[in-house]
Amino acid sequence: MSSEPMLPAAAPSRRLRVAAIVGGVAAILIVAAGIATRAADNRQLRTWTDAQAVPSADVSTPLRATSGATLQLPGRLEAFSRAPQFARVSGYLKSWRVDIGAHVKAGELMAEIETPDLDQQLLQARGDLASAQANASLAESTAKRWQSMLASDSVSRQEVDERTADYTAKQALVQAAKANVDRLVATKGFARIVAPFDGVVTARETDVGALINAGSGSGPELFVVSDVNKLRVYVQVPQTYAPTIRPGATAQLSVPEYPGRSFPATVTALADSINAASGTTLVQLLVDNSAGKLLPGGFADVRFNLPVNQQALRVPASSLVFDQRGLRIATVGQDDRVTFKPVTIAHDFGETVEIGSGLTPEDRIINNPPDGLTDGDRVRVAVAGNNGAKPHA
């Protein structure tokens, strides 16, 4: 028998070897791709971790003021004129005609006082005046008779001079008695309590039959009359703001009884001195009250519109850092490195502050600087839309 070659059996074997080789190469490629991917993820993770180690900084630039700030201070309302009415004569209150809240005109009768003691003094004074006038009339007649007898040498010059001098003395007594009567008549006029000016009766501290003692401000007041058509407003302004508030400046005031409503007022006078205890100066304003809405003696919230300082720079109050080195602001240079600059504050407006010195308009300041930040530290300037999320591995 003759032998034949086995070609069909060798072909499948070769295909198997090729398939094995291809599979091995594919496996190697898959493994290599996985290793490369993991290495790339690790590098990305390290890059993100290093980036997160650099603190993020919210950066802004100082702003120039475009409108004046508002200074809000408490104040008190006072009547434009206030006159307590005291008794100038003693007696008993006969009657009163006006009560609290009554509107009175200048010279209007408000009350009358019975003055029995004063009435008797006036009667006595008039009697003394009549007696003095009678004595003066007799002295005048005597002086004239003695003067006529002097021509006939019936009397001496000395006696005539004595009678003339007696007449002159009696005339002086008449004038004194008349002045006493006029004084008591004028005092009697004070038994009528009248309004000193147009206004409102804001107090009545007496009643019919009450004993009235004459005084000059030391005794109890009978009535108080106030002119409330205009009111004075007194405000204690801190020394820092005193130079910016001058006569003629305007303000708005509000009172608790009218929420949401404001009343215009004008600065009329300043004390031009600082109270050493409070560090403030007294400012007086005037507000129209012809409608009678405002009440004297009440509290008012006064808002001043301060003038604009075009050169001043304003920054958020959160950017300030105060430590053992004083008041500073953290700024970021072009190389994203931190530099702390000492500053001074000109005015504090609450959420923002006006910087007096230490900054320029080109400075980039850090809002809410992180704790532990020092000069020379590198920061990552926050970019809108970047929330610092960790990349996925």
C-alpha positions as CSV (number, residue, x, y, z in Angstrom):
1,M,0.0,0.0,0.0
2,S,1.2,3.5,-0.7
3,S,1.0,6.4,1.9
4,E,-0.8,9.8,1.2
5,P,0.0,13.3,2.9
6,M,-2.4,14.6,5.7
7,L,-3.0,18.2,4.4
8,P,-6.6,18.7,5.6
9,A,-5.7,18.0,9.2
10,A,-2.8,20.5,9.3
11,A,-4.9,23.5,8.1
12,P,-7.2,23.6,11.3
13,S,-4.1,23.4,13.5
14,R,-2.7,26.5,11.8
15,R,-6.0,28.4,12.2
16,L,-6.0,27.6,15.9
17,R,-2.5,28.9,16.4
18,V,-3.4,32.1,14.5
19,A,-6.5,32.5,16.6
20,A,-4.5,32.0,19.8
21,I,-2.0,34.6,18.7
22,V,-4.7,37.1,17.8
23,G,-6.4,36.5,21.1
24,G,-3.2,36.9,23.0
25,V,-2.5,40.2,21.2
26,A,-6.0,41.4,21.9
27,A,-5.7,40.5,25.6
28,I,-2.4,42.3,25.8
29,L,-4.0,45.4,24.1
30,I,-6.9,45.3,26.6
31,V,-4.6,45.0,29.5
32,A,-2.4,47.8,28.2
33,A,-5.5,50.0,27.6
34,G,-6.7,49.4,31.1
35,I,-3.3,50.2,32.6
36,A,-3.1,53.4,30.5
37,T,-6.6,54.4,31.5
38,R,-5.9,53.9,35.2
39,A,-2.6,55.8,34.9
40,A,-4.4,58.7,33.2
41,D,-7.1,58.7,35.9
42,N,-4.4,58.6,38.6
43,R,-2.7,61.6,37.0
44,Q,-6.0,63.5,36.7
45,L,-6.8,62.7,40.4
46,R,-3.4,63.9,41.5
47,T,-3.8,67.1,39.4
48,W,-7.2,67.7,40.9
49,T,-5.9,67.0,44.5
50,D,-3.0,69.4,44.0
51,A,-5.5,72.1,42.6
52,Q,-7.7,71.6,45.6
53,A,-4.8,72.1,48.0
54,V,-4.5,75.7,46.7
55,P,-7.2,77.8,48.4
56,S,-9.9,79.3,46.3
57,A,-10.4,83.1,46.4
58,D,-13.5,85.1,45.5
59,V,-11.9,88.2,44.0
60,S,-13.4,91.6,43.2
61,T,-12.1,95.2,42.7
62,P,-13.0,98.3,44.9
63,L,-15.9,100.3,43.6
64,R,-16.2,104.1,43.5
65,A,-19.3,105.5,45.2
66,T,-22.1,106.5,42.8
67,S,-24.5,107.7,45.4
68,G,-24.2,109.1,48.9
69,A,-24.7,106.8,51.9
70,T,-27.6,107.1,54.3
71,L,-26.9,107.9,57.9
72,Q,-29.7,106.8,60.2
73,L,-29.9,108.1,63.7
74,P,-32.5,108.4,66.5
75,G,-33.9,111.9,67.3
76,R,-36.4,113.6,69.5
77,L,-39.2,116.0,68.6
78,E,-39.7,119.2,70.5
79,A,-42.2,122.0,70.1
80,F,-40.9,125.1,68.2
81,S,-41.9,127.2,71.2
82,R,-42.9,125.9,74.6
83,A,-44.0,128.3,77.4
84,P,-45.0,126.9,80.9
85,Q,-47.4,129.4,82.6
86,F,-46.8,130.1,86.2
87,A,-48.8,132.3,88.6
88,R,-47.4,135.8,89.4
89,V,-50.0,136.4,92.1
90,S,-51.2,134.3,95.0
91,G,-54.8,133.3,95.5
92,Y,-57.3,130.7,94.5
93,L,-58.2,129.6,91.0
94,K,-61.5,131.1,90.2
95,S,-62.1,129.4,86.8
96,W,-60.3,127.9,83.8
97,R,-61.5,128.0,80.2
98,V,-59.2,125.8,78.2
99,D,-58.1,122.2,78.7
100,I,-55.3,120.0,77.2
101,G,-55.4,119.9,73.4
102,A,-57.2,123.2,73.0
103,H,-55.9,125.6,70.4
104,V,-55.5,129.1,71.8
105,K,-54.7,132.5,70.3
106,A,-52.2,135.0,71.7
107,G,-53.8,136.9,74.5
108,E,-56.7,134.5,74.9
109,L,-57.9,134.1,78.5
110,M,-57.2,130.7,79.9
111,A,-57.9,131.1,83.6
112,E,-58.6,133.6,86.4
113,I,-57.3,133.8,89.9
114,E,-59.1,135.3,92.9
115,T,-56.7,137.5,94.8
116,P,-58.3,138.8,98.1
117,D,-55.0,139.7,99.7
118,L,-53.9,141.6,96.6
119,D,-57.2,143.4,96.4
120,Q,-56.8,144.7,100.0
121,Q,-53.3,145.8,99.3
122,L,-54.5,147.7,96.3
123,L,-57.2,149.4,98.4
124,Q,-54.6,150.4,101.0
125,A,-52.3,151.7,98.3
126,R,-55.0,153.9,96.8
127,G,-55.8,155.2,100.3
128,D,-52.1,156.1,100.8
129,L,-52.1,157.8,97.4
130,A,-55.2,159.9,98.3
131,S,-53.6,160.9,101.6
132,A,-50.3,161.8,100.0
133,Q,-52.2,163.9,97.4
134,A,-54.1,165.7,100.1
135,N,-50.9,166.5,102.1
136,A,-49.2,167.6,98.9
137,S,-52.1,169.9,98.1
138,L,-51.9,171.5,101.6
139,A,-48.2,171.9,101.3
140,E,-48.6,173.6,98.0
141,S,-51.1,176.1,99.4
142,T,-48.9,176.8,102.4
143,A,-45.8,177.3,100.2
144,K,-47.6,179.8,98.0
145,R,-48.9,181.8,101.0
146,W,-45.5,182.0,102.6
147,Q,-44.1,183.0,99.2
148,S,-46.5,185.9,99.0
149,M,-45.7,187.1,102.5
150,L,-42.0,187.2,101.7
151,A,-42.5,190.5,99.7
152,S,-43.8,192.3,102.8
153,D,-41.0,191.0,105.0
154,S,-43.6,189.3,107.3
155,V,-41.6,186.0,107.1
156,S,-38.0,185.2,106.7
157,R,-36.4,183.6,103.6
158,Q,-35.5,180.5,105.7
159,E,-39.1,179.9,106.6
160,V,-40.3,180.2,102.9
161,D,-37.6,177.8,101.8
162,E,-38.7,175.3,104.5
163,R,-42.3,175.5,103.3
164,T,-41.2,175.1,99.6
165,A,-39.1,172.1,100.5
166,D,-41.9,170.5,102.4
167,Y,-44.1,170.8,99.3
168,T,-41.5,169.2,97.1
169,A,-41.2,166.3,99.6
170,K,-45.0,165.9,99.6
171,Q,-45.0,165.7,95.8
172,A,-42.3,162.9,96.0
173,L,-44.5,161.0,98.4
174,V,-47.4,161.3,95.9
175,Q,-45.3,159.9,93.1
176,A,-44.1,157.0,95.3
177,A,-47.7,156.2,96.4
178,K,-48.9,156.4,92.7
179,A,-46.1,154.1,91.7
180,N,-47.1,151.6,94.3
181,V,-50.7,151.7,93.1
182,D,-49.5,151.2,89.5
183,R,-47.4,148.2,90.6
184,L,-50.3,146.5,92.4
185,V,-52.6,147.2,89.4
186,A,-50.1,145.6,87.1
187,T,-49.8,142.6,89.5
188,K,-53.5,142.3,89.6
189,G,-53.4,142.0,85.8
190,F,-51.6,138.7,86.3
191,A,-54.7,137.3,87.9
192,R,-55.8,136.7,84.3
193,I,-53.7,133.8,82.8
194,V,-53.5,134.5,79.0
195,A,-51.9,132.6,76.1
196,P,-48.5,134.0,75.3
197,F,-48.7,133.0,71.6
198,D,-50.8,131.0,69.2
199,G,-50.5,127.3,70.1
200,V,-51.9,124.3,71.8
201,V,-52.4,123.7,75.5
202,T,-50.3,120.6,76.2
203,A,-50.7,120.5,80.0
204,R,-53.1,121.7,82.7
205,E,-51.9,121.2,86.2
206,T,-54.6,123.1,88.2
207,D,-58.3,123.1,88.9
208,V,-61.0,125.4,90.3
209,G,-60.4,126.3,94.0
210,A,-56.8,125.3,94.0
211,L,-54.5,127.4,96.1
212,I,-52.1,129.3,93.9
213,N,-48.7,130.5,95.1
214,A,-46.9,133.2,93.3
215,G,-43.6,132.0,91.8
216,S,-41.1,132.7,89.1
217,G,-40.6,129.2,87.7
218,S,-40.0,127.4,91.0
219,G,-43.6,126.5,91.7
220,P,-45.9,124.2,89.8
221,E,-46.9,125.2,86.3
222,L,-50.5,125.9,85.7
223,F,-50.6,125.5,81.9
224,V,-48.1,124.7,79.1
225,V,-48.7,126.3,75.7
226,S,-46.7,124.9,72.8
227,D,-46.4,126.1,69.2
228,V,-46.6,122.9,67.2
229,N,-47.0,124.2,63.7
230,K,-43.3,123.6,63.3
231,L,-41.3,121.2,65.4
232,R,-37.6,121.1,66.2
233,V,-35.8,117.8,65.8
234,Y,-32.6,117.2,67.9
235,V,-30.1,114.5,66.8
236,Q,-26.8,113.5,68.2
237,V,-24.5,113.0,65.2
238,P,-21.2,111.1,65.6
239,Q,-18.0,113.1,65.3
240,T,-17.0,111.2,62.1
241,Y,-20.0,112.5,60.2
242,A,-20.2,116.0,61.7
243,P,-18.3,117.7,58.8
244,T,-20.7,116.3,56.2
245,I,-23.8,117.7,57.8
246,R,-24.2,121.5,57.5
247,P,-27.1,124.0,57.8
248,G,-29.4,123.6,54.8
249,A,-28.9,119.9,54.5
250,T,-32.1,117.8,54.1
251,A,-33.2,114.7,55.9
252,Q,-36.2,112.4,56.1
253,L,-37.7,111.4,59.4
254,S,-40.2,108.7,60.3
255,V,-42.2,108.0,63.5
256,P,-43.6,104.8,64.8
257,E,-47.3,105.9,64.6
258,Y,-47.0,106.3,60.8
259,P,-45.2,103.3,59.4
260,G,-44.0,103.7,55.9
261,R,-44.4,107.4,55.8
262,S,-41.6,110.0,56.0
263,F,-41.5,113.7,56.7
264,P,-38.9,116.1,55.2
265,A,-36.8,118.1,57.6
266,T,-34.0,120.7,57.1
267,V,-30.9,121.2,59.2
268,T,-31.1,124.7,60.8
269,A,-28.3,124.8,63.4
270,L,-25.4,122.8,64.8
271,A,-23.7,122.9,68.2
272,D,-20.3,123.1,66.6
273,S,-18.8,121.3,69.6
274,I,-18.3,117.6,70.5
275,N,-19.7,116.1,73.7
276,A,-16.8,114.5,75.3
277,A,-18.9,111.8,77.0
278,S,-20.7,110.6,73.8
279,G,-18.4,111.8,71.0
280,T,-21.3,113.4,69.2
281,T,-22.4,116.8,68.2
282,L,-26.0,118.2,68.6
283,V,-27.8,118.9,65.3
284,Q,-31.1,120.8,65.1
285,L,-33.6,120.3,62.3
286,L,-36.9,121.9,61.5
287,V,-39.9,120.0,60.2
288,D,-43.3,121.4,59.1
289,N,-46.2,120.1,61.2
290,S,-49.0,122.3,59.9
291,A,-51.1,119.1,59.5
292,G,-50.6,118.2,63.2
293,K,-49.4,114.7,62.5
294,L,-46.3,114.8,64.6
295,L,-46.3,115.1,68.4
296,P,-43.7,117.0,70.4
297,G,-41.7,115.0,72.8
298,G,-41.9,111.9,70.6
299,F,-39.2,109.7,69.1
300,A,-38.2,110.0,65.4
301,D,-35.9,108.0,63.1
302,V,-33.8,110.5,61.1
303,R,-32.1,109.6,57.9
304,F,-29.5,111.9,56.4
305,N,-28.4,111.6,52.7
306,L,-24.7,112.1,52.9
307,P,-22.8,113.7,49.9
308,V,-21.0,111.5,47.5
309,N,-17.2,111.3,47.7
310,Q,-16.1,110.5,44.2
311,Q,-12.6,109.6,45.2
312,A,-13.6,107.2,47.9
313,L,-13.3,103.4,47.4
314,R,-15.9,101.0,48.8
315,V,-15.3,97.3,49.6
316,P,-17.4,94.6,51.2
317,A,-17.1,94.6,55.0
318,S,-16.3,90.8,54.7
319,S,-13.0,91.6,53.0
320,L,-11.6,93.2,56.1
321,V,-9.1,91.2,58.3
322,F,-8.3,92.4,61.8
323,D,-5.6,90.7,63.7
324,Q,-2.4,91.5,65.7
325,R,-1.1,93.4,62.7
326,G,-4.0,95.7,62.6
327,L,-6.7,96.2,60.0
328,R,-5.7,94.8,56.6
329,I,-7.2,93.7,53.3
330,A,-5.9,90.6,51.3
331,T,-5.2,91.4,47.7
332,V,-4.1,89.2,44.7
333,G,-1.4,90.1,42.3
334,Q,-1.0,89.2,38.7
335,D,0.9,86.0,39.7
336,D,-2.1,85.0,41.9
337,R,0.0,85.5,45.0
338,V,-1.5,87.1,48.2
339,T,-0.4,90.5,49.5
340,F,-1.9,92.0,52.7
341,K,-2.3,95.8,52.7
342,P,-3.0,97.9,55.8
343,V,-6.0,100.1,55.3
344,T,-8.0,102.7,57.2
345,I,-11.7,103.1,57.3
346,A,-13.3,106.5,56.5
347,H,-17.0,105.4,57.0
348,D,-18.7,102.2,58.0
349,F,-22.0,101.6,56.1
350,G,-22.7,98.1,57.5
351,E,-22.4,95.7,54.6
352,T,-19.8,97.9,52.9
353,V,-17.0,100.2,54.2
354,E,-15.4,103.3,52.7
355,I,-11.6,103.0,52.6
356,G,-9.7,106.1,53.7
357,S,-6.3,104.9,52.6
358,G,-4.3,101.8,51.6
359,L,-6.0,100.7,48.4
360,T,-6.0,101.7,44.7
361,P,-8.8,101.2,42.2
362,E,-6.8,98.5,40.4
363,D,-6.3,96.2,43.4
364,R,-7.9,92.8,43.4
365,I,-9.3,92.1,46.9
366,I,-10.3,88.8,48.3
367,N,-13.8,88.6,49.8
368,N,-14.0,86.4,52.9
369,P,-10.3,85.5,52.9
370,P,-9.7,81.9,54.2
371,D,-8.2,81.5,57.7
372,G,-4.5,81.0,57.8
373,L,-3.8,82.9,54.6
374,T,-0.4,84.7,54.7
375,D,1.6,87.0,52.4
376,G,3.0,85.2,49.4
377,D,0.5,82.3,49.5
378,R,-0.8,81.2,46.1
379,V,-4.6,81.2,45.6
380,R,-6.9,80.0,42.9
381,V,-9.1,82.8,41.6
382,A,-12.6,81.5,41.5
383,V,-14.2,81.3,38.1
384,A,-17.9,81.6,37.5
385,G,-19.4,78.1,36.9
386,N,-16.5,76.3,38.6
387,N,-17.8,74.8,41.8
388,G,-14.7,72.8,42.6
389,A,-16.4,69.4,42.1
390,K,-14.1,66.4,42.2
391,P,-13.6,64.8,38.7
392,H,-14.8,61.3,38.2
393,A,-12.2,58.5,38.2
